[in-house]
């Protein structure tokens, strides 16, 4: 895979940026969520769709290409980030890729805190894999506003090509959509050429209707991706929340012609769960969204389980988890 090909991992290399639009409060207030119907649709999905053998292996490799390989621990070190980046470059063992007839498979991005951007950029040099940085007082988003904006600017300056921001949940819980819109517009401007993923922290928004409205407002304000969670909440990515956000993305596309990316994060650690999310994307948004420029998993342990499943596909045997370490 050439560097030019790898650069298609960057959303801006494939999709035009979301320019945003004026805040349309009438549209926002029309948004509703039928919780029972949403939960029923989400509950039946895993049992209605399955893939096996070669097709399953192909879908799992697709999932690998859509992972934002993440480390967001208080004890992160440059050494740990270097090892994670080595895994990002070679996410699946070479012998397994050879057996599958694949070459050049990488993850979608590496996601780190601000202080780890420099070692990540150095470790990924020449790979075309972008560095994503969490920002704006992650995970609570309660630091002073000017510091949150400055944090974005510093991360972009340090080399982050994607910024995962957290919104102020209070704006959603109080229905202050103007404040949420203005906040998101400011964050989008601070990102410059870097793509911005808006983390809604859906587990803290109270209702599915709030989730749908928050996603729509963030898209109106220029978000390139909408993301479920920080991974630090008690409830993170779920299928009902994903269905609500995906349909908001679909509605925004139908009204504006602009494709917005989607990123579920937190709690997705099994290969079978990744397959379910990919099927949901395919059914609700279509094949165009099944690419790293429009869909990402926020995950770390997920990759290890996918690699185990791929080894089973190739050899017929399951291996121990330590054979597929992150670094």
Secondary structure, 3 states (H helix, E strand, C coil): CCHHHHHHHCHHHCCCCCCCCCCCHHHHHHCCCCHHHHHHHHHHHHHHCCCCHHHHHHHHHHHHHCEEEECCCCCCCHHHHHHHHHHHHCCCCHHHHHHHCCCCCCCCEEEECHHHHHHHHHHCCCCCCEEEEECCCCCCCCCCHHHHHHHHHHHHHHCCCEEEEECCHHHHHCCCHHHHHHHHHHHHHHHCCCEEEEECCHHHCCCHHHHHHHHHHHHHCCCCEEECCCCCCCCCCCHHHHHHHHHHHHHHHHHHCCCCEEEEECCCCCHHHHHHHHHHHHHHCCHHHCCCCCEEEEECHHHHHHHHHHHHHHHCCCCCHHHHCCC
